[in-house]
Amino acid sequence: MLTRTTTIPGSSNIEQQVLRIISKRKAIKPTRLRVSSNLSRELGFDTVDVVDIILELERRFKITIPDEVPLHTVRDFVRYVASHLGGSKAR
């Protein structure tokens, strides 16, 4: 069940897109993903999977995600993308 705890305004559509990208990587049903899901521990994603997700998010949203950004959960990805759209530079 999808749990919506992200509080960034306008992030609902972003959340859906991020969930879609993550779910396609391992052919996981989007309904199985929760924003609190840990990609490696709970869903079996490895480093290559995470890098592929990052590359797809960068391409889709035209943002840059630096290597040092800690991205472990679905929520981490949603928050990063939502906070770096609209001309904001990645930190």
PyMOL Python script that loads the backbone (N, CA, C, O; Angstrom):
from pymol import cmd

cmd.read_pdbstr("""\
ATOM      1  N   MET A   1       0.837  -1.184   0.000  1.00  0.00           N
ATOM      2  CA  MET A   1       0.000   0.000   0.000  1.00  0.00           C
ATOM      3  C   MET A   1       0.879   1.244   0.000  1.00  0.00           C
ATOM      4  O   MET A   1       1.854   1.312   0.748  1.00  0.00           O
ATOM      5  N   LEU A   2       0.556   2.193  -0.803  1.00  0.00           N
ATOM      6  CA  LEU A   2       1.314   3.428  -0.917  1.00  0.00           C
ATOM      7  C   LEU A   2       0.955   4.349   0.234  1.00  0.00           C
ATOM      8  O   LEU A   2      -0.214   4.661   0.461  1.00  0.00           O
ATOM      9  N   THR A   3       1.967   4.773   0.945  1.00  0.00           N
ATOM     10  CA  THR A   3       1.760   5.679   2.058  1.00  0.00           C
ATOM     11  C   THR A   3       2.262   7.053   1.660  1.00  0.00           C
ATOM     12  O   THR A   3       3.441   7.208   1.345  1.00  0.00           O
ATOM     13  N   ARG A   4       1.411   8.031   1.667  1.00  0.00           N
ATOM     14  CA  ARG A   4       1.805   9.379   1.265  1.00  0.00           C
ATOM     15  C   ARG A   4       2.161  10.197   2.489  1.00  0.00           C
ATOM     16  O   ARG A   4       1.297  10.638   3.246  1.00  0.00           O
ATOM     17  N   THR A   5       3.480  10.391   2.664  1.00  0.00           N
ATOM     18  CA  THR A   5       3.925  11.198   3.794  1.00  0.00           C
ATOM     19  C   THR A   5       4.783  12.364   3.337  1.00  0.00           C
ATOM     20  O   THR A   5       5.257  13.150   4.157  1.00  0.00           O
ATOM     21  N   THR A   6       4.982  12.477   2.039  1.00  0.00           N
ATOM     22  CA  THR A   6       5.767  13.571   1.515  1.00  0.00           C
ATOM     23  C   THR A   6       4.967  14.861   1.648  1.00  0.00           C
ATOM     24  O   THR A   6       3.788  14.903   1.297  1.00  0.00           O
ATOM     25  N   THR A   7       5.608  15.914   2.155  1.00  0.00           N
ATOM     26  CA  THR A   7       4.880  17.146   2.419  1.00  0.00           C
ATOM     27  C   THR A   7       5.278  18.285   1.498  1.00  0.00           C
ATOM     28  O   THR A   7       4.903  19.433   1.738  1.00  0.00           O
ATOM     29  N   ILE A   8       6.024  17.991   0.461  1.00  0.00           N
ATOM     30  CA  ILE A   8       6.439  19.028  -0.472  1.00  0.00           C
ATOM     31  C   ILE A   8       5.268  19.350  -1.386  1.00  0.00           C
ATOM     32  O   ILE A   8       4.725  18.447  -2.023  1.00  0.00           O
ATOM     33  N   PRO A   9       4.857  20.637  -1.468  1.00  0.00           N
ATOM     34  CA  PRO A   9       3.716  21.002  -2.310  1.00  0.00           C
ATOM     35  C   PRO A   9       3.925  20.566  -3.756  1.00  0.00           C
ATOM     36  O   PRO A   9       5.009  20.728  -4.316  1.00  0.00           O
ATOM     37  N   GLY A  10       2.867  20.011  -4.351  1.00  0.00           N
ATOM     38  CA  GLY A  10       2.928  19.618  -5.759  1.00  0.00           C
ATOM     39  C   GLY A  10       3.723  18.356  -6.018  1.00  0.00           C
ATOM     40  O   GLY A  10       4.032  18.047  -7.169  1.00  0.00           O
ATOM     41  N   SER A  11       4.063  17.616  -4.963  1.00  0.00           N
ATOM     42  CA  SER A  11       4.914  16.449  -5.160  1.00  0.00           C
ATOM     43  C   SER A  11       4.144  15.177  -5.500  1.00  0.00           C
ATOM     44  O   SER A  11       4.762  14.150  -5.781  1.00  0.00           O
ATOM     45  N   SER A  12       2.810  15.215  -5.481  1.00  0.00           N
ATOM     46  CA  SER A  12       2.022  14.025  -5.746  1.00  0.00           C
ATOM     47  C   SER A  12       2.310  13.460  -7.135  1.00  0.00           C
ATOM     48  O   SER A  12       2.543  12.259  -7.276  1.00  0.00           O
ATOM     49  N   ASN A  13       2.297  14.311  -8.161  1.00  0.00           N
ATOM     50  CA  ASN A  13       2.605  13.864  -9.514  1.00  0.00           C
ATOM     51  C   ASN A  13       4.056  13.401  -9.611  1.00  0.00           C
ATOM     52  O   ASN A  13       4.351  12.411 -10.281  1.00  0.00           O
ATOM     53  N   ILE A  14       4.944  14.102  -8.957  1.00  0.00           N
ATOM     54  CA  ILE A  14       6.357  13.717  -8.936  1.00  0.00           C
ATOM     55  C   ILE A  14       6.485  12.347  -8.278  1.00  0.00           C
ATOM     56  O   ILE A  14       7.196  11.471  -8.771  1.00  0.00           O
ATOM     57  N   GLU A  15       5.790  12.178  -7.167  1.00  0.00           N
ATOM     58  CA  GLU A  15       5.833  10.895  -6.452  1.00  0.00           C
ATOM     59  C   GLU A  15       5.381   9.760  -7.361  1.00  0.00           C
ATOM     60  O   GLU A  15       6.011   8.702  -7.387  1.00  0.00           O
ATOM     61  N   GLN A  16       4.311   9.961  -8.097  1.00  0.00           N
ATOM     62  CA  GLN A  16       3.818   8.923  -9.002  1.00  0.00           C
ATOM     63  C   GLN A  16       4.842   8.598 -10.084  1.00  0.00           C
ATOM     64  O   GLN A  16       5.052   7.431 -10.415  1.00  0.00           O
ATOM     65  N   GLN A  17       5.477   9.629 -10.635  1.00  0.00           N
ATOM     66  CA  GLN A  17       6.483   9.397 -11.674  1.00  0.00           C
ATOM     67  C   GLN A  17       7.703   8.664 -11.117  1.00  0.00           C
ATOM     68  O   GLN A  17       8.225   7.749 -11.754  1.00  0.00           O
ATOM     69  N   VAL A  18       8.154   9.064  -9.932  1.00  0.00           N
ATOM     70  CA  VAL A  18       9.298   8.409  -9.305  1.00  0.00           C
ATOM     71  C   VAL A  18       8.953   6.954  -8.991  1.00  0.00           C
ATOM     72  O   VAL A  18       9.758   6.058  -9.243  1.00  0.00           O
ATOM     73  N   LEU A  19       7.765   6.717  -8.446  1.00  0.00           N
ATOM     74  CA  LEU A  19       7.337   5.347  -8.166  1.00  0.00           C
ATOM     75  C   LEU A  19       7.312   4.503  -9.436  1.00  0.00           C
ATOM     76  O   LEU A  19       7.725   3.344  -9.426  1.00  0.00           O
ATOM     77  N   ARG A  20       6.834   5.078 -10.512  1.00  0.00           N
ATOM     78  CA  ARG A  20       6.775   4.358 -11.786  1.00  0.00           C
ATOM     79  C   ARG A  20       8.181   3.975 -12.253  1.00  0.00           C
ATOM     80  O   ARG A  20       8.407   2.846 -12.689  1.00  0.00           O
ATOM     81  N   ILE A  21       9.119   4.911 -12.163  1.00  0.00           N
ATOM     82  CA  ILE A  21      10.501   4.646 -12.593  1.00  0.00           C
ATOM     83  C   ILE A  21      11.121   3.551 -11.736  1.00  0.00           C
ATOM     84  O   ILE A  21      11.746   2.628 -12.259  1.00  0.00           O
ATOM     85  N   ILE A  22      10.950   3.651 -10.422  1.00  0.00           N
ATOM     86  CA  ILE A  22      11.519   2.650  -9.519  1.00  0.00           C
ATOM     87  C   ILE A  22      10.878   1.285  -9.742  1.00  0.00           C
ATOM     88  O   ILE A  22      11.577   0.272  -9.781  1.00  0.00           O
ATOM     89  N   SER A  23       9.566   1.250  -9.886  1.00  0.00           N
ATOM     90  CA  SER A  23       8.881  -0.037 -10.045  1.00  0.00           C
ATOM     91  C   SER A  23       9.258  -0.724 -11.355  1.00  0.00           C
ATOM     92  O   SER A  23       9.332  -1.951 -11.408  1.00  0.00           O
ATOM     93  N   LYS A  24       9.495   0.044 -12.401  1.00  0.00           N
ATOM     94  CA  LYS A  24       9.866  -0.554 -13.689  1.00  0.00           C
ATOM     95  C   LYS A  24      11.255  -1.179 -13.641  1.00  0.00           C
ATOM     96  O   LYS A  24      11.527  -2.135 -14.367  1.00  0.00           O
ATOM     97  N   ARG A  25      12.132  -0.655 -12.798  1.00  0.00           N
ATOM     98  CA  ARG A  25      13.509  -1.154 -12.734  1.00  0.00           C
ATOM     99  C   ARG A  25      13.558  -2.633 -12.352  1.00  0.00           C
ATOM    100  O   ARG A  25      14.372  -3.383 -12.890  1.00  0.00           O
ATOM    101  N   LYS A  26      12.712  -3.048 -11.446  1.00  0.00           N
ATOM    102  CA  LYS A  26      12.700  -4.446 -10.994  1.00  0.00           C
ATOM    103  C   LYS A  26      11.365  -5.130 -11.268  1.00  0.00           C
ATOM    104  O   LYS A  26      11.087  -6.193 -10.714  1.00  0.00           O
ATOM    105  N   ALA A  27      10.545  -4.529 -12.114  1.00  0.00           N
ATOM    106  CA  ALA A  27       9.223  -5.081 -12.430  1.00  0.00           C
ATOM    107  C   ALA A  27       8.417  -5.339 -11.153  1.00  0.00           C
ATOM    108  O   ALA A  27       7.803  -6.392 -10.981  1.00  0.00           O
ATOM    109  N   ILE A  28       8.440  -4.345 -10.271  1.00  0.00           N
ATOM    110  CA  ILE A  28       7.674  -4.408  -9.026  1.00  0.00           C
ATOM    111  C   ILE A  28       6.389  -3.627  -9.245  1.00  0.00           C
ATOM    112  O   ILE A  28       6.408  -2.542  -9.825  1.00  0.00           O
ATOM    113  N   LYS A  29       5.284  -4.173  -8.786  1.00  0.00           N
ATOM    114  CA  LYS A  29       4.019  -3.448  -8.909  1.00  0.00           C
ATOM    115  C   LYS A  29       4.099  -2.173  -8.071  1.00  0.00           C
ATOM    116  O   LYS A  29       4.511  -2.221  -6.912  1.00  0.00           O
ATOM    117  N   PRO A  30       3.710  -1.035  -8.647  1.00  0.00           N
ATOM    118  CA  PRO A  30       3.759   0.221  -7.884  1.00  0.00           C
ATOM    119  C   PRO A  30       2.987   0.154  -6.567  1.00  0.00           C
ATOM    120  O   PRO A  30       3.326   0.853  -5.612  1.00  0.00           O
ATOM    121  N   THR A  31       1.956  -0.683  -6.515  1.00  0.00           N
ATOM    122  CA  THR A  31       1.180  -0.800  -5.277  1.00  0.00           C
ATOM    123  C   THR A  31       1.981  -1.462  -4.164  1.00  0.00           C
ATOM    124  O   THR A  31       1.631  -1.332  -2.991  1.00  0.00           O
ATOM    125  N   ARG A  32       3.047  -2.168  -4.513  1.00  0.00           N
ATOM    126  CA  ARG A  32       3.905  -2.813  -3.513  1.00  0.00           C
ATOM    127  C   ARG A  32       4.884  -1.820  -2.889  1.00  0.00           C
ATOM    128  O   ARG A  32       5.418  -2.065  -1.807  1.00  0.00           O
ATOM    129  N   LEU A  33       5.112  -0.718  -3.562  1.00  0.00           N
ATOM    130  CA  LEU A  33       6.062   0.276  -3.058  1.00  0.00           C
ATOM    131  C   LEU A  33       5.403   1.197  -2.047  1.00  0.00           C
ATOM    132  O   LEU A  33       4.260   1.620  -2.220  1.00  0.00           O
ATOM    133  N   ARG A  34       6.133   1.496  -1.002  1.00  0.00           N
ATOM    134  CA  ARG A  34       5.721   2.515  -0.032  1.00  0.00           C
ATOM    135  C   ARG A  34       6.825   3.565  -0.017  1.00  0.00           C
ATOM    136  O   ARG A  34       7.971   3.261  -0.349  1.00  0.00           O
ATOM    137  N   VAL A  35       6.503   4.774   0.357  1.00  0.00           N
ATOM    138  CA  VAL A  35       7.540   5.808   0.380  1.00  0.00           C
ATOM    139  C   VAL A  35       8.613   5.477   1.402  1.00  0.00           C
ATOM    140  O   VAL A  35       9.735   5.973   1.301  1.00  0.00           O
ATOM    141  N   SER A  36       8.291   4.653   2.374  1.00  0.00           N
ATOM    142  CA  SER A  36       9.283   4.275   3.383  1.00  0.00           C
ATOM    143  C   SER A  36      10.086   3.030   2.989  1.00  0.00           C
ATOM    144  O   SER A  36      10.981   2.618   3.726  1.00  0.00           O
ATOM    145  N   SER A  37       9.775   2.432   1.840  1.00  0.00           N
ATOM    146  CA  SER A  37      10.485   1.220   1.415  1.00  0.00           C
ATOM    147  C   SER A  37      11.962   1.493   1.197  1.00  0.00           C
ATOM    148  O   SER A  37      12.332   2.424   0.481  1.00  0.00           O
ATOM    149  N   ASN A  38      12.811   0.671   1.821  1.00  0.00           N
ATOM    150  CA  ASN A  38      14.249   0.763   1.601  1.00  0.00           C
ATOM    151  C   ASN A  38      14.570  -0.084   0.371  1.00  0.00           C
ATOM    152  O   ASN A  38      14.266  -1.276   0.325  1.00  0.00           O
ATOM    153  N   LEU A  39      15.191   0.553  -0.624  1.00  0.00           N
ATOM    154  CA  LEU A  39      15.391  -0.125  -1.905  1.00  0.00           C
ATOM    155  C   LEU A  39      16.271  -1.365  -1.791  1.00  0.00           C
ATOM    156  O   LEU A  39      15.961  -2.388  -2.402  1.00  0.00           O
ATOM    157  N   SER A  40      17.350  -1.304  -1.031  1.00  0.00           N
ATOM    158  CA  SER A  40      18.233  -2.464  -0.968  1.00  0.00           C
ATOM    159  C   SER A  40      17.744  -3.507   0.027  1.00  0.00           C
ATOM    160  O   SER A  40      17.698  -4.692  -0.302  1.00  0.00           O
ATOM    161  N   ARG A  41      17.382  -3.097   1.227  1.00  0.00           N
ATOM    162  CA  ARG A  41      16.981  -4.064   2.266  1.00  0.00           C
ATOM    163  C   ARG A  41      15.645  -4.731   1.989  1.00  0.00           C
ATOM    164  O   ARG A  41      15.518  -5.949   2.119  1.00  0.00           O
ATOM    165  N   GLU A  42      14.654  -3.945   1.611  1.00  0.00           N
ATOM    166  CA  GLU A  42      13.303  -4.496   1.456  1.00  0.00           C
ATOM    167  C   GLU A  42      12.990  -4.975   0.042  1.00  0.00           C
ATOM    168  O   GLU A  42      12.202  -5.903  -0.143  1.00  0.00           O
ATOM    169  N   LEU A  43      13.607  -4.341  -0.955  1.00  0.00           N
ATOM    170  CA  LEU A  43      13.219  -4.633  -2.335  1.00  0.00           C
ATOM    171  C   LEU A  43      14.310  -5.310  -3.165  1.00  0.00           C
ATOM    172  O   LEU A  43      14.070  -5.675  -4.316  1.00  0.00           O
ATOM    173  N   GLY A  44      15.501  -5.482  -2.598  1.00  0.00           N
ATOM    174  CA  GLY A  44      16.550  -6.215  -3.291  1.00  0.00           C
ATOM    175  C   GLY A  44      17.275  -5.455  -4.393  1.00  0.00           C
ATOM    176  O   GLY A  44      17.876  -6.076  -5.269  1.00  0.00           O
ATOM    177  N   PHE A  45      17.232  -4.142  -4.371  1.00  0.00           N
ATOM    178  CA  PHE A  45      17.940  -3.354  -5.372  1.00  0.00           C
ATOM    179  C   PHE A  45      19.429  -3.339  -5.046  1.00  0.00           C
ATOM    180  O   PHE A  45      19.810  -3.244  -3.879  1.00  0.00           O
ATOM    181  N   ASP A  46      20.270  -3.435  -6.076  1.00  0.00           N
ATOM    182  CA  ASP A  46      21.707  -3.309  -5.854  1.00  0.00           C
ATOM    183  C   ASP A  46      22.181  -1.944  -6.348  1.00  0.00           C
ATOM    184  O   ASP A  46      21.379  -1.130  -6.805  1.00  0.00           O
ATOM    185  N   THR A  47      23.472  -1.701  -6.256  1.00  0.00           N
ATOM    186  CA  THR A  47      24.036  -0.401  -6.622  1.00  0.00           C
ATOM    187  C   THR A  47      23.756  -0.048  -8.080  1.00  0.00           C
ATOM    188  O   THR A  47      23.456   1.104  -8.393  1.00  0.00           O
ATOM    189  N   VAL A  48      23.850  -1.022  -8.961  1.00  0.00           N
ATOM    190  CA  VAL A  48      23.590  -0.773 -10.383  1.00  0.00           C
ATOM    191  C   VAL A  48      22.141  -0.348 -10.597  1.00  0.00           C
ATOM    192  O   VAL A  48      21.870   0.551 -11.393  1.00  0.00           O
ATOM    193  N   ASP A  49      21.217  -0.983  -9.897  1.00  0.00           N
ATOM    194  CA  ASP A  49      19.804  -0.610  -9.992  1.00  0.00           C
ATOM    195  C   ASP A  49      19.605   0.844  -9.564  1.00  0.00           C
ATOM    196  O   ASP A  49      18.913   1.607 -10.238  1.00  0.00           O
ATOM    197  N   VAL A  50      20.216   1.220  -8.444  1.00  0.00           N
ATOM    198  CA  VAL A  50      20.068   2.583  -7.934  1.00  0.00           C
ATOM    199  C   VAL A  50      20.674   3.590  -8.905  1.00  0.00           C
ATOM    200  O   VAL A  50      20.090   4.648  -9.142  1.00  0.00           O
ATOM    201  N   VAL A  51      21.835   3.276  -9.468  1.00  0.00           N
ATOM    202  CA  VAL A  51      22.457   4.175 -10.448  1.00  0.00           C
ATOM    203  C   VAL A  51      21.556   4.326 -11.666  1.00  0.00           C
ATOM    204  O   VAL A  51      21.399   5.433 -12.179  1.00  0.00           O
ATOM    205  N   ASP A  52      20.966   3.241 -12.133  1.00  0.00           N
ATOM    206  CA  ASP A  52      20.053   3.317 -13.283  1.00  0.00           C
ATOM    207  C   ASP A  52      18.827   4.176 -12.965  1.00  0.00           C
ATOM    208  O   ASP A  52      18.364   4.938 -13.814  1.00  0.00           O
ATOM    209  N   ILE A  53      18.310   4.054 -11.756  1.00  0.00           N
ATOM    210  CA  ILE A  53      17.176   4.889 -11.342  1.00  0.00           C
ATOM    211  C   ILE A  53      17.590   6.352 -11.328  1.00  0.00           C
ATOM    212  O   ILE A  53      16.855   7.212 -11.814  1.00  0.00           O
ATOM    213  N   ILE A  54      18.757   6.639 -10.777  1.00  0.00           N
ATOM    214  CA  ILE A  54      19.255   8.019 -10.728  1.00  0.00           C
ATOM    215  C   ILE A  54      19.398   8.583 -12.137  1.00  0.00           C
ATOM    216  O   ILE A  54      18.986   9.714 -12.397  1.00  0.00           O
ATOM    217  N   LEU A  55      19.975   7.811 -13.041  1.00  0.00           N
ATOM    218  CA  LEU A  55      20.152   8.283 -14.418  1.00  0.00           C
ATOM    219  C   LEU A  55      18.813   8.571 -15.091  1.00  0.00           C
ATOM    220  O   LEU A  55      18.666   9.563 -15.805  1.00  0.00           O
ATOM    221  N   GLU A  56      17.848   7.701 -14.856  1.00  0.00           N
ATOM    222  CA  GLU A  56      16.520   7.919 -15.442  1.00  0.00           C
ATOM    223  C   GLU A  56      15.846   9.152 -14.836  1.00  0.00           C
ATOM    224  O   GLU A  56      15.215   9.927 -15.556  1.00  0.00           O
ATOM    225  N   LEU A  57      15.974   9.340 -13.521  1.00  0.00           N
ATOM    226  CA  LEU A  57      15.398  10.525 -12.884  1.00  0.00           C
ATOM    227  C   LEU A  57      16.061  11.795 -13.404  1.00  0.00           C
ATOM    228  O   LEU A  57      15.380  12.790 -13.653  1.00  0.00           O
ATOM    229  N   GLU A  58      17.378  11.773 -13.569  1.00  0.00           N
ATOM    230  CA  GLU A  58      18.092  12.939 -14.102  1.00  0.00           C
ATOM    231  C   GLU A  58      17.618  13.260 -15.515  1.00  0.00           C
ATOM    232  O   GLU A  58      17.410  14.422 -15.863  1.00  0.00           O
ATOM    233  N   ARG A  59      17.450  12.223 -16.318  1.00  0.00           N
ATOM    234  CA  ARG A  59      16.993  12.427 -17.702  1.00  0.00           C
ATOM    235  C   ARG A  59      15.556  12.942 -17.720  1.00  0.00           C
ATOM    236  O   ARG A  59      15.251  13.916 -18.408  1.00  0.00           O
ATOM    237  N   ARG A  60      14.686  12.296 -16.974  1.00  0.00           N
ATOM    238  CA  ARG A  60      13.265  12.638 -16.996  1.00  0.00           C
ATOM    239  C   ARG A  60      13.002  14.036 -16.446  1.00  0.00           C
ATOM    240  O   ARG A  60      12.206  14.783 -17.015  1.00  0.00           O
ATOM    241  N   PHE A  61      13.661  14.397 -15.350  1.00  0.00           N
ATOM    242  CA  PHE A  61      13.380  15.664 -14.681  1.00  0.00           C
ATOM    243  C   PHE A  61      14.397  16.761 -14.982  1.00  0.00           C
ATOM    244  O   PHE A  61      14.263  17.894 -14.520  1.00  0.00           O
ATOM    245  N   LYS A  62      15.424  16.403 -15.770  1.00  0.00           N
ATOM    246  CA  LYS A  62      16.467  17.371 -16.146  1.00  0.00           C
ATOM    247  C   LYS A  62      17.104  18.011 -14.905  1.00  0.00           C
ATOM    248  O   LYS A  62      17.204  19.233 -14.788  1.00  0.00           O
ATOM    249  N   ILE A  63      17.529  17.137 -13.987  1.00  0.00           N
ATOM    250  CA  ILE A  63      18.223  17.559 -12.779  1.00  0.00           C
ATOM    251  C   ILE A  63      19.526  16.775 -12.687  1.00  0.00           C
ATOM    252  O   ILE A  63      19.750  15.833 -13.448  1.00  0.00           O
ATOM    253  N   THR A  64      20.378  17.170 -11.752  1.00  0.00           N
ATOM    254  CA  THR A  64      21.605  16.436 -11.478  1.00  0.00           C
ATOM    255  C   THR A  64      21.535  15.933 -10.047  1.00  0.00           C
ATOM    256  O   THR A  64      21.205  16.681  -9.127  1.00  0.00           O
ATOM    257  N   ILE A  65      21.845  14.674  -9.875  1.00  0.00           N
ATOM    258  CA  ILE A  65      21.859  14.074  -8.549  1.00  0.00           C
ATOM    259  C   ILE A  65      23.299  13.654  -8.258  1.00  0.00           C
ATOM    260  O   ILE A  65      23.779  12.668  -8.816  1.00  0.00           O
ATOM    261  N   PRO A  66      23.990  14.393  -7.389  1.00  0.00           N
ATOM    262  CA  PRO A  66      25.389  14.062  -7.081  1.00  0.00           C
ATOM    263  C   PRO A  66      25.522  12.698  -6.403  1.00  0.00           C
ATOM    264  O   PRO A  66      24.597  12.222  -5.744  1.00  0.00           O
ATOM    265  N   ASP A  67      26.680  12.087  -6.578  1.00  0.00           N
ATOM    266  CA  ASP A  67      26.943  10.763  -6.009  1.00  0.00           C
ATOM    267  C   ASP A  67      26.800  10.727  -4.492  1.00  0.00           C
ATOM    268  O   ASP A  67      26.397   9.711  -3.926  1.00  0.00           O
ATOM    269  N   GLU A  68      27.131  11.834  -3.838  1.00  0.00           N
ATOM    270  CA  GLU A  68      27.146  11.830  -2.369  1.00  0.00           C
ATOM    271  C   GLU A  68      25.767  11.996  -1.721  1.00  0.00           C
ATOM    272  O   GLU A  68      25.662  11.967  -0.495  1.00  0.00           O
ATOM    273  N   VAL A  69      24.718  12.168  -2.513  1.00  0.00           N
ATOM    274  CA  VAL A  69      23.372  12.309  -1.948  1.00  0.00           C
ATOM    275  C   VAL A  69      22.901  10.946  -1.444  1.00  0.00           C
ATOM    276  O   VAL A  69      22.868   9.984  -2.213  1.00  0.00           O
ATOM    277  N   PRO A  70      22.533  10.848  -0.156  1.00  0.00           N
ATOM    278  CA  PRO A  70      22.075   9.559   0.376  1.00  0.00           C
ATOM    279  C   PRO A  70      20.641   9.253  -0.067  1.00  0.00           C
ATOM    280  O   PRO A  70      19.692   9.896   0.382  1.00  0.00           O
ATOM    281  N   LEU A  71      20.502   8.288  -0.931  1.00  0.00           N
ATOM    282  CA  LEU A  71      19.196   7.886  -1.451  1.00  0.00           C
ATOM    283  C   LEU A  71      18.991   6.411  -1.133  1.00  0.00           C
ATOM    284  O   LEU A  71      19.536   5.537  -1.807  1.00  0.00           O
ATOM    285  N   HIS A  72      18.196   6.145  -0.094  1.00  0.00           N
ATOM    286  CA  HIS A  72      17.992   4.768   0.341  1.00  0.00           C
ATOM    287  C   HIS A  72      16.539   4.326   0.238  1.00  0.00           C
ATOM    288  O   HIS A  72      16.252   3.148   0.028  1.00  0.00           O
ATOM    289  N   THR A  73      15.629   5.277   0.388  1.00  0.00           N
ATOM    290  CA  THR A  73      14.204   4.934   0.365  1.00  0.00           C
ATOM    291  C   THR A  73      13.518   5.632  -0.812  1.00  0.00           C
ATOM    292  O   THR A  73      14.060   6.557  -1.418  1.00  0.00           O
ATOM    293  N   VAL A  74      12.325   5.163  -1.107  1.00  0.00           N
ATOM    294  CA  VAL A  74      11.518   5.816  -2.139  1.00  0.00           C
ATOM    295  C   VAL A  74      11.319   7.283  -1.762  1.00  0.00           C
ATOM    296  O   VAL A  74      11.396   8.162  -2.621  1.00  0.00           O
ATOM    297  N   ARG A  75      11.064   7.547  -0.481  1.00  0.00           N
ATOM    298  CA  ARG A  75      10.865   8.919   0.003  1.00  0.00           C
ATOM    299  C   ARG A  75      12.092   9.795  -0.295  1.00  0.00           C
ATOM    300  O   ARG A  75      11.944  10.955  -0.678  1.00  0.00           O
ATOM    301  N   ASP A  76      13.302   9.245  -0.120  1.00  0.00           N
ATOM    302  CA  ASP A  76      14.526  10.007  -0.406  1.00  0.00           C
ATOM    303  C   ASP A  76      14.540  10.481  -1.858  1.00  0.00           C
ATOM    304  O   ASP A  76      14.876  11.632  -2.136  1.00  0.00           O
ATOM    305  N   PHE A  77      14.175   9.591  -2.779  1.00  0.00           N
ATOM    306  CA  PHE A  77      14.147   9.950  -4.195  1.00  0.00           C
ATOM    307  C   PHE A  77      13.084  11.011  -4.477  1.00  0.00           C
ATOM    308  O   PHE A  77      13.347  11.992  -5.173  1.00  0.00           O
ATOM    309  N   VAL A  78      11.891  10.811  -3.938  1.00  0.00           N
ATOM    310  CA  VAL A  78      10.791  11.753  -4.173  1.00  0.00           C
ATOM    311  C   VAL A  78      11.157  13.131  -3.633  1.00  0.00           C
ATOM    312  O   VAL A  78      10.977  14.132  -4.327  1.00  0.00           O
ATOM    313  N   ARG A  79      11.660  13.195  -2.428  1.00  0.00           N
ATOM    314  CA  ARG A  79      12.015  14.487  -1.820  1.00  0.00           C
ATOM    315  C   ARG A  79      13.121  15.188  -2.589  1.00  0.00           C
ATOM    316  O   ARG A  79      13.063  16.399  -2.803  1.00  0.00           O
ATOM    317  N   TYR A  80      14.129  14.430  -3.005  1.00  0.00           N
ATOM    318  CA  TYR A  80      15.228  15.063  -3.741  1.00  0.00           C
ATOM    319  C   TYR A  80      14.720  15.650  -5.053  1.00  0.00           C
ATOM    320  O   TYR A  80      14.994  16.808  -5.367  1.00  0.00           O
ATOM    321  N   VAL A  81      13.992  14.862  -5.805  1.00  0.00           N
ATOM    322  CA  VAL A  81      13.485  15.338  -7.099  1.00  0.00           C
ATOM    323  C   VAL A  81      12.572  16.552  -6.895  1.00  0.00           C
ATOM    324  O   VAL A  81      12.731  17.566  -7.573  1.00  0.00           O
ATOM    325  N   ALA A  82      11.629  16.453  -5.974  1.00  0.00           N
ATOM    326  CA  ALA A  82      10.673  17.541  -5.756  1.00  0.00           C
ATOM    327  C   ALA A  82      11.367  18.823  -5.322  1.00  0.00           C
ATOM    328  O   ALA A  82      10.947  19.913  -5.710  1.00  0.00           O
ATOM    329  N   SER A  83      12.411  18.709  -4.532  1.00  0.00           N
ATOM    330  CA  SER A  83      13.083  19.909  -4.029  1.00  0.00           C
ATOM    331  C   SER A  83      14.071  20.507  -5.024  1.00  0.00           C
ATOM    332  O   SER A  83      14.569  21.611  -4.803  1.00  0.00           O
ATOM    333  N   HIS A  84      14.363  19.804  -6.110  1.00  0.00           N
ATOM    334  CA  HIS A  84      15.333  20.308  -7.079  1.00  0.00           C
ATOM    335  C   HIS A  84      14.736  20.611  -8.450  1.00  0.00           C
ATOM    336  O   HIS A  84      15.473  20.795  -9.419  1.00  0.00           O
ATOM    337  N   LEU A  85      13.442  20.663  -8.536  1.00  0.00           N
ATOM    338  CA  LEU A  85      12.794  21.054  -9.781  1.00  0.00           C
ATOM    339  C   LEU A  85      12.573  22.561  -9.809  1.00  0.00           C
ATOM    340  O   LEU A  85      12.677  23.229  -8.779  1.00  0.00           O
ATOM    341  N   GLY A  86      12.278  23.078 -10.953  1.00  0.00           N
ATOM    342  CA  GLY A  86      11.964  24.497 -11.070  1.00  0.00           C
ATOM    343  C   GLY A  86      13.181  25.398 -11.091  1.00  0.00           C
ATOM    344  O   GLY A  86      13.124  26.537 -10.629  1.00  0.00           O
ATOM    345  N   GLY A  87      14.282  24.892 -11.626  1.00  0.00           N
ATOM    346  CA  GLY A  87      15.452  25.735 -11.778  1.00  0.00           C
ATOM    347  C   GLY A  87      16.395  25.702 -10.608  1.00  0.00           C
ATOM    348  O   GLY A  87      17.455  26.325 -10.662  1.00  0.00           O
ATOM    349  N   SER A  88      16.045  24.989  -9.537  1.00  0.00           N
ATOM    350  CA  SER A  88      16.956  24.893  -8.407  1.00  0.00           C
ATOM    351  C   SER A  88      18.139  24.026  -8.788  1.00  0.00           C
ATOM    352  O   SER A  88      17.987  23.038  -9.506  1.00  0.00           O
ATOM    353  N   LYS A  89      19.309  24.392  -8.313  1.00  0.00           N
ATOM    354  CA  LYS A  89      20.495  23.609  -8.600  1.00  0.00           C
ATOM    355  C   LYS A  89      20.647  22.516  -7.567  1.00  0.00           C
ATOM    356  O   LYS A  89      20.346  22.710  -6.389  1.00  0.00           O
ATOM    357  N   ALA A  90      21.119  21.360  -8.020  1.00  0.00           N
ATOM    358  CA  ALA A  90      21.364  20.259  -7.102  1.00  0.00           C
ATOM    359  C   ALA A  90      22.523  20.614  -6.192  1.00  0.00           C
ATOM    360  O   ALA A  90      23.490  21.252  -6.606  1.00  0.00           O
ATOM    361  N   ARG A  91      22.405  20.185  -4.936  1.00  0.00           N
ATOM    362  CA  ARG A  91      23.462  20.480  -3.960  1.00  0.00           C
ATOM    363  C   ARG A  91      24.385  19.319  -3.826  1.00  0.00           C
ATOM    364  O   ARG A  91      25.340  19.375  -3.051  1.00  0.00           O
TER     365      ARG A  91
END
""", "prot")
cmd.dss("prot")
cmd.show_as("cartoon", "prot")
cmd.util.cbc("prot")
cmd.orient("prot")
